[in-house]
Amino acid sequence: MPRISGIDIPIDKQVRVSLTYIFGIGEALSLEILKKAGVNGEVRTKELSDEEVARISAVIEAGYPTEGHLKRTITQNINRLKEIGCYRGLRHRKSLPVRGQRTKTNARTRKGPRKVVATKKSIKAM
């Protein structure tokens, strides 16, 4: 199992698909990396030679943030927004949608499960 950027990529898939298992690399970027490395994207990962794996790894390390470095950068950017107190930072702090989505309905992913509000009991029930 080839190891690129600290991730064991699947061996039974095509190389262009296998590279998308690395955080920060999607389909388009995968094709771009393979083109720069001079590797055919249609071959299976298990058919790659050690030299081809090394070329792919070198291209990724040289020009693209992936995995831990990318996650750390994203976290730092969010913390910077929170620190300066801008609108997006406040939305992150309150765990609300950041990009203008509605919150009256939907937004359950960010807000979490519904919080039940207790109702007053009627006088007849007492």
PyMOL commands that place a pseudoatom at each C-alpha (Angstrom):
pseudoatom trace, name=CA, resn=MET, resi=1, chain=A, elem=C, hetatm=0, pos=[0.000, 0.000, 0.000]
pseudoatom trace, name=CA, resn=PRO, resi=2, chain=A, elem=C, hetatm=0, pos=[1.703, 3.226, -1.130]
pseudoatom trace, name=CA, resn=ARG, resi=3, chain=A, elem=C, hetatm=0, pos=[1.967, 5.932, 1.496]
pseudoatom trace, name=CA, resn=ILE, resi=4, chain=A, elem=C, hetatm=0, pos=[1.698, 9.537, 0.302]
pseudoatom trace, name=CA, resn=SER, resi=5, chain=A, elem=C, hetatm=0, pos=[1.514, 12.541, 2.672]
pseudoatom trace, name=CA, resn=GLY, resi=6, chain=A, elem=C, hetatm=0, pos=[1.142, 10.190, 5.629]
pseudoatom trace, name=CA, resn=ILE, resi=7, chain=A, elem=C, hetatm=0, pos=[-1.926, 8.443, 4.170]
pseudoatom trace, name=CA, resn=ASP, resi=8, chain=A, elem=C, hetatm=0, pos=[-2.123, 4.864, 2.923]
pseudoatom trace, name=CA, resn=ILE, resi=9, chain=A, elem=C, hetatm=0, pos=[-3.928, 5.215, -0.392]
pseudoatom trace, name=CA, resn=PRO, resi=10, chain=A, elem=C, hetatm=0, pos=[-6.097, 2.306, -1.682]
pseudoatom trace, name=CA, resn=ILE, resi=11, chain=A, elem=C, hetatm=0, pos=[-4.322, -0.070, -4.069]
pseudoatom trace, name=CA, resn=ASP, resi=12, chain=A, elem=C, hetatm=0, pos=[-7.289, -1.425, -6.051]
pseudoatom trace, name=CA, resn=LYS, resi=13, chain=A, elem=C, hetatm=0, pos=[-8.472, 1.951, -7.365]
pseudoatom trace, name=CA, resn=GLN, resi=14, chain=A, elem=C, hetatm=0, pos=[-7.163, 4.105, -10.185]
pseudoatom trace, name=CA, resn=VAL, resi=15, chain=A, elem=C, hetatm=0, pos=[-4.425, 6.520, -9.138]
pseudoatom trace, name=CA, resn=ARG, resi=16, chain=A, elem=C, hetatm=0, pos=[-6.553, 9.598, -9.909]
pseudoatom trace, name=CA, resn=VAL, resi=17, chain=A, elem=C, hetatm=0, pos=[-9.227, 8.297, -7.498]
pseudoatom trace, name=CA, resn=SER, resi=18, chain=A, elem=C, hetatm=0, pos=[-6.771, 7.062, -4.860]
pseudoatom trace, name=CA, resn=LEU, resi=19, chain=A, elem=C, hetatm=0, pos=[-5.189, 10.510, -4.487]
pseudoatom trace, name=CA, resn=THR, resi=20, chain=A, elem=C, hetatm=0, pos=[-8.556, 11.996, -3.471]
pseudoatom trace, name=CA, resn=TYR, resi=21, chain=A, elem=C, hetatm=0, pos=[-8.298, 10.043, -0.192]
pseudoatom trace, name=CA, resn=ILE, resi=22, chain=A, elem=C, hetatm=0, pos=[-5.734, 12.644, 0.908]
pseudoatom trace, name=CA, resn=PHE, resi=23, chain=A, elem=C, hetatm=0, pos=[-7.330, 15.629, 2.690]
pseudoatom trace, name=CA, resn=GLY, resi=24, chain=A, elem=C, hetatm=0, pos=[-7.010, 18.688, 0.471]
pseudoatom trace, name=CA, resn=ILE, resi=25, chain=A, elem=C, hetatm=0, pos=[-6.850, 16.858, -2.868]
pseudoatom trace, name=CA, resn=GLY, resi=26, chain=A, elem=C, hetatm=0, pos=[-9.986, 16.584, -4.993]
pseudoatom trace, name=CA, resn=GLU, resi=27, chain=A, elem=C, hetatm=0, pos=[-10.576, 15.192, -8.459]
pseudoatom trace, name=CA, resn=ALA, resi=28, chain=A, elem=C, hetatm=0, pos=[-9.323, 18.195, -10.441]
pseudoatom trace, name=CA, resn=LEU, resi=29, chain=A, elem=C, hetatm=0, pos=[-6.223, 18.654, -8.283]
pseudoatom trace, name=CA, resn=SER, resi=30, chain=A, elem=C, hetatm=0, pos=[-5.499, 14.935, -8.511]
pseudoatom trace, name=CA, resn=LEU, resi=31, chain=A, elem=C, hetatm=0, pos=[-5.406, 15.118, -12.317]
pseudoatom trace, name=CA, resn=GLU, resi=32, chain=A, elem=C, hetatm=0, pos=[-3.189, 18.222, -12.171]
pseudoatom trace, name=CA, resn=ILE, resi=33, chain=A, elem=C, hetatm=0, pos=[-0.717, 16.487, -9.835]
pseudoatom trace, name=CA, resn=LEU, resi=34, chain=A, elem=C, hetatm=0, pos=[-0.560, 13.387, -12.042]
pseudoatom trace, name=CA, resn=LYS, resi=35, chain=A, elem=C, hetatm=0, pos=[0.045, 15.541, -15.119]
pseudoatom trace, name=CA, resn=LYS, resi=36, chain=A, elem=C, hetatm=0, pos=[2.950, 17.340, -13.397]
pseudoatom trace, name=CA, resn=ALA, resi=37, chain=A, elem=C, hetatm=0, pos=[4.397, 14.028, -12.194]
pseudoatom trace, name=CA, resn=GLY, resi=38, chain=A, elem=C, hetatm=0, pos=[4.038, 12.472, -15.638]
pseudoatom trace, name=CA, resn=VAL, resi=39, chain=A, elem=C, hetatm=0, pos=[1.962, 9.522, -14.430]
pseudoatom trace, name=CA, resn=ASN, resi=40, chain=A, elem=C, hetatm=0, pos=[-1.052, 8.012, -16.192]
pseudoatom trace, name=CA, resn=GLY, resi=41, chain=A, elem=C, hetatm=0, pos=[-4.139, 8.428, -13.972]
pseudoatom trace, name=CA, resn=GLU, resi=42, chain=A, elem=C, hetatm=0, pos=[-5.937, 5.387, -15.387]
pseudoatom trace, name=CA, resn=VAL, resi=43, chain=A, elem=C, hetatm=0, pos=[-3.525, 2.759, -14.003]
pseudoatom trace, name=CA, resn=ARG, resi=44, chain=A, elem=C, hetatm=0, pos=[-4.231, 1.032, -10.706]
pseudoatom trace, name=CA, resn=THR, resi=45, chain=A, elem=C, hetatm=0, pos=[-2.258, 2.139, -7.663]
pseudoatom trace, name=CA, resn=LYS, resi=46, chain=A, elem=C, hetatm=0, pos=[-0.782, -1.343, -7.173]
pseudoatom trace, name=CA, resn=GLU, resi=47, chain=A, elem=C, hetatm=0, pos=[0.790, -1.118, -10.652]
pseudoatom trace, name=CA, resn=LEU, resi=48, chain=A, elem=C, hetatm=0, pos=[2.792, 2.013, -9.803]
pseudoatom trace, name=CA, resn=SER, resi=49, chain=A, elem=C, hetatm=0, pos=[6.535, 1.720, -9.469]
pseudoatom trace, name=CA, resn=ASP, resi=50, chain=A, elem=C, hetatm=0, pos=[8.379, 3.125, -6.465]
pseudoatom trace, name=CA, resn=GLU, resi=51, chain=A, elem=C, hetatm=0, pos=[9.825, 5.856, -8.690]
pseudoatom trace, name=CA, resn=GLU, resi=52, chain=A, elem=C, hetatm=0, pos=[6.348, 7.003, -9.809]
pseudoatom trace, name=CA, resn=VAL, resi=53, chain=A, elem=C, hetatm=0, pos=[5.092, 7.072, -6.213]
pseudoatom trace, name=CA, resn=ALA, resi=54, chain=A, elem=C, hetatm=0, pos=[8.142, 9.154, -5.253]
pseudoatom trace, name=CA, resn=ARG, resi=55, chain=A, elem=C, hetatm=0, pos=[7.476, 11.616, -8.116]
pseudoatom trace, name=CA, resn=ILE, resi=56, chain=A, elem=C, hetatm=0, pos=[3.820, 12.004, -7.113]
pseudoatom trace, name=CA, resn=SER, resi=57, chain=A, elem=C, hetatm=0, pos=[4.820, 12.494, -3.474]
pseudoatom trace, name=CA, resn=ALA, resi=58, chain=A, elem=C, hetatm=0, pos=[7.443, 15.099, -4.441]
pseudoatom trace, name=CA, resn=VAL, resi=59, chain=A, elem=C, hetatm=0, pos=[4.929, 17.102, -6.508]
pseudoatom trace, name=CA, resn=ILE, resi=60, chain=A, elem=C, hetatm=0, pos=[2.424, 17.094, -3.639]
pseudoatom trace, name=CA, resn=GLU, resi=61, chain=A, elem=C, hetatm=0, pos=[4.999, 18.093, -1.009]
pseudoatom trace, name=CA, resn=ALA, resi=62, chain=A, elem=C, hetatm=0, pos=[6.422, 20.858, -3.201]
pseudoatom trace, name=CA, resn=GLY, resi=63, chain=A, elem=C, hetatm=0, pos=[3.296, 22.754, -4.090]
pseudoatom trace, name=CA, resn=TYR, resi=64, chain=A, elem=C, hetatm=0, pos=[0.138, 21.729, -2.255]
pseudoatom trace, name=CA, resn=PRO, resi=65, chain=A, elem=C, hetatm=0, pos=[-0.828, 21.983, 1.421]
pseudoatom trace, name=CA, resn=THR, resi=66, chain=A, elem=C, hetatm=0, pos=[-2.404, 18.705, 2.556]
pseudoatom trace, name=CA, resn=GLU, resi=67, chain=A, elem=C, hetatm=0, pos=[-3.496, 16.892, 5.696]
pseudoatom trace, name=CA, resn=GLY, resi=68, chain=A, elem=C, hetatm=0, pos=[-2.145, 18.368, 8.968]
pseudoatom trace, name=CA, resn=HIS, resi=69, chain=A, elem=C, hetatm=0, pos=[-0.699, 21.556, 7.485]
pseudoatom trace, name=CA, resn=LEU, resi=70, chain=A, elem=C, hetatm=0, pos=[-3.953, 22.394, 5.675]
pseudoatom trace, name=CA, resn=LYS, resi=71, chain=A, elem=C, hetatm=0, pos=[-6.110, 21.624, 8.735]
pseudoatom trace, name=CA, resn=ARG, resi=72, chain=A, elem=C, hetatm=0, pos=[-3.868, 23.798, 10.910]
pseudoatom trace, name=CA, resn=THR, resi=73, chain=A, elem=C, hetatm=0, pos=[-4.101, 26.673, 8.402]
pseudoatom trace, name=CA, resn=ILE, resi=74, chain=A, elem=C, hetatm=0, pos=[-7.908, 26.453, 8.296]
pseudoatom trace, name=CA, resn=THR, resi=75, chain=A, elem=C, hetatm=0, pos=[-8.112, 26.444, 12.109]
pseudoatom trace, name=CA, resn=GLN, resi=76, chain=A, elem=C, hetatm=0, pos=[-5.795, 29.464, 12.340]
pseudoatom trace, name=CA, resn=ASN, resi=77, chain=A, elem=C, hetatm=0, pos=[-7.918, 31.372, 9.825]
pseudoatom trace, name=CA, resn=ILE, resi=78, chain=A, elem=C, hetatm=0, pos=[-11.106, 30.673, 11.793]
pseudoatom trace, name=CA, resn=ASN, resi=79, chain=A, elem=C, hetatm=0, pos=[-9.449, 31.683, 15.078]
pseudoatom trace, name=CA, resn=ARG, resi=80, chain=A, elem=C, hetatm=0, pos=[-8.237, 34.917, 13.453]
pseudoatom trace, name=CA, resn=LEU, resi=81, chain=A, elem=C, hetatm=0, pos=[-11.808, 35.740, 12.377]
pseudoatom trace, name=CA, resn=LYS, resi=82, chain=A, elem=C, hetatm=0, pos=[-13.062, 35.072, 15.914]
pseudoatom trace, name=CA, resn=GLU, resi=83, chain=A, elem=C, hetatm=0, pos=[-10.295, 37.180, 17.435]
pseudoatom trace, name=CA, resn=ILE, resi=84, chain=A, elem=C, hetatm=0, pos=[-10.871, 40.287, 15.311]
pseudoatom trace, name=CA, resn=GLY, resi=85, chain=A, elem=C, hetatm=0, pos=[-14.606, 40.074, 16.006]
pseudoatom trace, name=CA, resn=CYS, resi=86, chain=A, elem=C, hetatm=0, pos=[-15.839, 40.289, 12.430]
pseudoatom trace, name=CA, resn=TYR, resi=87, chain=A, elem=C, hetatm=0, pos=[-19.297, 39.048, 11.448]
pseudoatom trace, name=CA, resn=ARG, resi=88, chain=A, elem=C, hetatm=0, pos=[-18.040, 35.670, 10.225]
pseudoatom trace, name=CA, resn=GLY, resi=89, chain=A, elem=C, hetatm=0, pos=[-16.042, 35.236, 13.422]
pseudoatom trace, name=CA, resn=LEU, resi=90, chain=A, elem=C, hetatm=0, pos=[-19.111, 35.929, 15.552]
pseudoatom trace, name=CA, resn=ARG, resi=91, chain=A, elem=C, hetatm=0, pos=[-21.095, 33.355, 13.581]
pseudoatom trace, name=CA, resn=HIS, resi=92, chain=A, elem=C, hetatm=0, pos=[-18.343, 30.783, 14.167]
pseudoatom trace, name=CA, resn=ARG, resi=93, chain=A, elem=C, hetatm=0, pos=[-18.361, 31.609, 17.897]
pseudoatom trace, name=CA, resn=LYS, resi=94, chain=A, elem=C, hetatm=0, pos=[-22.133, 31.133, 18.168]
pseudoatom trace, name=CA, resn=SER, resi=95, chain=A, elem=C, hetatm=0, pos=[-22.069, 27.927, 16.075]
pseudoatom trace, name=CA, resn=LEU, resi=96, chain=A, elem=C, hetatm=0, pos=[-24.435, 29.365, 13.498]
pseudoatom trace, name=CA, resn=PRO, resi=97, chain=A, elem=C, hetatm=0, pos=[-24.226, 29.195, 9.692]
pseudoatom trace, name=CA, resn=VAL, resi=98, chain=A, elem=C, hetatm=0, pos=[-21.478, 31.499, 8.449]
pseudoatom trace, name=CA, resn=ARG, resi=99, chain=A, elem=C, hetatm=0, pos=[-22.295, 31.973, 4.786]
pseudoatom trace, name=CA, resn=GLY, resi=100, chain=A, elem=C, hetatm=0, pos=[-25.711, 33.609, 4.851]
pseudoatom trace, name=CA, resn=GLN, resi=101, chain=A, elem=C, hetatm=0, pos=[-27.964, 30.583, 5.120]
pseudoatom trace, name=CA, resn=ARG, resi=102, chain=A, elem=C, hetatm=0, pos=[-31.333, 30.924, 6.812]
pseudoatom trace, name=CA, resn=THR, resi=103, chain=A, elem=C, hetatm=0, pos=[-31.726, 29.827, 10.426]
pseudoatom trace, name=CA, resn=LYS, resi=104, chain=A, elem=C, hetatm=0, pos=[-35.473, 30.049, 11.057]
pseudoatom trace, name=CA, resn=THR, resi=105, chain=A, elem=C, hetatm=0, pos=[-35.811, 26.597, 9.527]
pseudoatom trace, name=CA, resn=ASN, resi=106, chain=A, elem=C, hetatm=0, pos=[-32.996, 24.216, 8.615]
pseudoatom trace, name=CA, resn=ALA, resi=107, chain=A, elem=C, hetatm=0, pos=[-29.466, 24.881, 9.978]
pseudoatom trace, name=CA, resn=ARG, resi=108, chain=A, elem=C, hetatm=0, pos=[-29.812, 21.813, 12.199]
pseudoatom trace, name=CA, resn=THR, resi=109, chain=A, elem=C, hetatm=0, pos=[-26.309, 20.648, 11.348]
pseudoatom trace, name=CA, resn=ARG, resi=110, chain=A, elem=C, hetatm=0, pos=[-24.731, 23.740, 12.904]
pseudoatom trace, name=CA, resn=LYS, resi=111, chain=A, elem=C, hetatm=0, pos=[-27.281, 24.330, 15.670]
pseudoatom trace, name=CA, resn=GLY, resi=112, chain=A, elem=C, hetatm=0, pos=[-27.605, 20.709, 16.792]
pseudoatom trace, name=CA, resn=PRO, resi=113, chain=A, elem=C, hetatm=0, pos=[-30.809, 18.887, 17.745]
pseudoatom trace, name=CA, resn=ARG, resi=114, chain=A, elem=C, hetatm=0, pos=[-33.917, 20.928, 18.521]
pseudoatom trace, name=CA, resn=LYS, resi=115, chain=A, elem=C, hetatm=0, pos=[-34.201, 22.213, 22.070]
pseudoatom trace, name=CA, resn=VAL, resi=116, chain=A, elem=C, hetatm=0, pos=[-37.696, 21.596, 23.430]
pseudoatom trace, name=CA, resn=VAL, resi=117, chain=A, elem=C, hetatm=0, pos=[-39.300, 24.615, 25.086]
pseudoatom trace, name=CA, resn=ALA, resi=118, chain=A, elem=C, hetatm=0, pos=[-41.553, 23.756, 28.053]
pseudoatom trace, name=CA, resn=THR, resi=119, chain=A, elem=C, hetatm=0, pos=[-45.148, 24.938, 27.791]
pseudoatom trace, name=CA, resn=LYS, resi=120, chain=A, elem=C, hetatm=0, pos=[-47.316, 26.166, 30.655]
pseudoatom trace, name=CA, resn=LYS, resi=121, chain=A, elem=C, hetatm=0, pos=[-49.867, 23.727, 31.998]
pseudoatom trace, name=CA, resn=SER, resi=122, chain=A, elem=C, hetatm=0, pos=[-53.482, 24.836, 31.812]
pseudoatom trace, name=CA, resn=ILE, resi=123, chain=A, elem=C, hetatm=0, pos=[-55.545, 25.441, 34.949]
pseudoatom trace, name=CA, resn=LYS, resi=124, chain=A, elem=C, hetatm=0, pos=[-57.962, 22.595, 34.123]
pseudoatom trace, name=CA, resn=ALA, resi=125, chain=A, elem=C, hetatm=0, pos=[-55.139, 20.049, 34.228]
pseudoatom trace, name=CA, resn=MET, resi=126, chain=A, elem=C, hetatm=0, pos=[-54.407, 20.945, 37.878]
for i in range(1, 126): cmd.bond("trace and resi %d" % i, "trace and resi %d" % (i + 1))
show_as sticks, trace
zoom trace
